[in-house]
Amino acid sequence: MTNLQDSLPRELLRTNRSGAYSCSTIVDCNTRKYHGLLVVPVPELDDENHVLLSSLDVTVIQHGAEFNLGLHKYQGNNFSPKGHKYIREFDCDKVPTTIYRVGGVILKKEVVFQHYEDRLLIRYTLVDAHSATTLRFRPFLAFRSVRQFTHENGTASREYHEVDGGIRTCMYAGYPDLYMQFSKKNEFHFMPDWYRGVEYPKEQERGYASNEDLYVPGYFEMSIKKGESIVFSASTSEIKTRSLKTLFEKEVDDRAPRDNFFHCLVNAAHQFHNRDGNDRYLLAGYPWFKCRARDTFIALPGLTLAIDEVEYFELVMKTAERGIREFMEGKPLSVKIYELEQPDVFLWAVWAIQQYAKYVGREKGYAKYGKLVTDMMKYIVAGKHPNLSLEENGLLRSEGRDKAVTWMNSTANGRPVVPRTGFIVEFNALWYNALKFCAALAASRNDEKNVIELEERAAKAKESFVKTFLNDYGYLFDYVDGPMMDWSVRPNMIFAVALDYSPLSQDQKKSVLDICTRELLTPKGLRSLSPKSGGYNPMYVGPQTQRDYAYHQGTAWPWLGGFYMEACLKLYKRTRLSFIERQMVGYEDEMAYHCLGTISELFDGNPPFHGRGAMSFAMNVAEILRTLKLLESYTYQRD
């Protein structure tokens, strides 16, 4: 903890499951513009999150001597006030707990974010002290979007109002009031000032502006006795301060321990939950992603069914179904799901429902979602999708030259970095799988007419798939557009092996899997491009443009690794169990790095496979959980 080189890269994320979050490094030094103690959506302004309370510095005062436990980075690599040197212990098994020691004073700090409320709670306990001790709390306010910075200005309101146990203040019109309250009577000293030149090294690394000024309205001060606890609340609504201690205890009791790999992933899975009124969503990741359609359907089975939370699957799917139907009917969307128009979204939705049907049984699966699946398939077959056409050869075609239409969606200068267009390999693997799944549903209901039609479509698609994508070297073209064939070795072909229904023969599947193993596999998932292919760029570093060109040109993605491991188990059964268990160790190591207890968005494609991008990514967490579930089913199989 005292070695900043080691502690600053480690981040800690807590969410309220309704879009708000609290995030910083484990030494409470903000290193991104997205960091903050209280970061909340302000729908009245826009659909971004906003940092209200950036940080809270606590100072221990004894015999007139002041010891500030805060930590901020300023320009010129200057850190002040260097409170990390007082840290003696850090633990986040249940809630993040830091123990500070200043001479004879031992102070414990515990943090929780209240579920479904925009309220952060911090409990300070004086574990030991040999003489009278005073605590001083200095709040650093930002009141800005996570995508911007705040700087000293004359517009910011200095006005504040006293409330029960603290104050409320609001820097700019349009923002909610920030309530800062304590469970113990205190004095607030109004001393408005700006702290200038706070620097965020993560933004510097990414080639962005990285400096801002933070406003401090003054400080709170109170005495504390040995053994006493004080709870601080930061929120957009007022609370009765006498209830703070009970509320803190209740929130701690609600927390599941992060005492092993699986529990860390379950906690991470819950952080993607997003409740908005009666609607339920899955956020694609933290800190900057919103709810995206493709990510939702890919992540949904892993984040719910793999941890036996069927009810949340159904809640998310209920919201998503409304969005899908509105899209098919050409109505304005009433759901906050982005990118529903992407051509593969319906195919992934069918795949997610297929996983549900496997979990609850085909009959119940059909009763719940049979109509939705049928309607989506008819919509595609009828050619109603604006960018997905069913061609004469039985395959799906999509136009992606000018606009990215697949998960490989990075753009530079307004154009896709990887312009995948025409017949795209995973679209058609998903299409064949969807046709066969629908045929199986129809067969279970003795609907022979539908079975015959679907099986005919599937047979045609299967023949064309092999003819179109399989090349002489035993792997699959990434996309085929007329005479143009993309020979790059990419991971998208793994879906043709991993899905329940594959258009490939056993030998063809083995050949594809072998090439993925030789050229794409890393301890952190599959590379997005083989090192032997032109344009390989495995290091996701540097300014935005440089990173855009590397995003899908060699970086490794754990969620693709999930499908790779599923393909391994399907082809080689229990003989590959120990190999897959070794692969999982690569992810278990991540629990103590980058953002604790979760998985980063992507990793460098070359050793040491450093985590990059968003600190927590839903599809990665989901596929690792799904792989663990698959491993369990194969481990306990009886021959």
Sequence and secondary structure as in RCSB ss.txt:
>XXXX:A:sequence
MTNLQDSLPRELLRTNRSGAYSCSTIVDCNTRKYHGLLVVPVPELDDENHVLLSSLDVTVIQHGAEFNLGLHKYQ
GNNFSPKGHKYIREFDCDKVPTTIYRVGGVILKKEVVFQHYEDRLLIRYTLVDAHSATTLRFRPFLAFRSVRQFT
HENGTASREYHEVDGGIRTCMYAGYPDLYMQFSKKNEFHFMPDWYRGVEYPKEQERGYASNEDLYVPGYFEMSIK
KGESIVFSASTSEIKTRSLKTLFEKEVDDRAPRDNFFHCLVNAAHQFHNRDGNDRYLLAGYPWFKCRARDTFIAL
PGLTLAIDEVEYFELVMKTAERGIREFMEGKPLSVKIYELEQPDVFLWAVWAIQQYAKYVGREKGYAKYGKLVTD
MMKYIVAGKHPNLSLEENGLLRSEGRDKAVTWMNSTANGRPVVPRTGFIVEFNALWYNALKFCAALAASRNDEKN
VIELEERAAKAKESFVKTFLNDYGYLFDYVDGPMMDWSVRPNMIFAVALDYSPLSQDQKKSVLDICTRELLTPKG
LRSLSPKSGGYNPMYVGPQTQRDYAYHQGTAWPWLGGFYMEACLKLYKRTRLSFIERQMVGYEDEMAYHCLGTIS
ELFDGNPPFHGRGAMSFAMNVAEILRTLKLLESYTYQRD
>XXXX:A:secstr
   HHHHTT EEEEE SSS EEEEETTS   STT EEEEEE TTT SSEEEEEEEEEEEEEETTEEEE   EEET
TTEEES GGGGEEEEE SSS EEEEEETTEEEEEEEEE TTSSEEEEEEEEEE SS EEEEEEEEEEEEETTS  
   SSS   EEEETTEEEE SSTTS  EEEEESS  EEEEEEEEEEEEE HHHHHTTS  EEEEEEEEEEEEEE 
TT EEEEEEESS   GGGHHHHHHHHHHH     SHHHHHHHHHHHTEEEETTEEEE SEESS   BHHHHHHHH
HHHTGGGT HHHHHHHHHHHHHHHHHHHTT    S  B TTSTTHHHHHHHHHHHHHHHH HHHHHHHHHHHHHH
HHHHHHTT STT EE TTS EEB  SSS  SS   EETTEESS   BEEHHHHHHHHHHHHHHHHHHHHTT HHH
HHHHHHHHHHHHHHHHHHHB TTSSB SEEETTEE     GGGGHHHHSSS SS HHHHHHHHHHHHHHTEETTE
EESS TTSTT      SSHHHHHHHTTTT EEHHHHHHHHHHHHHHHGGGGHHHHHHHHHHHHGGGGSSBTTS  
SEE SSTT  EESSSEEHHHHHHHHHHHHHHHHHHT   
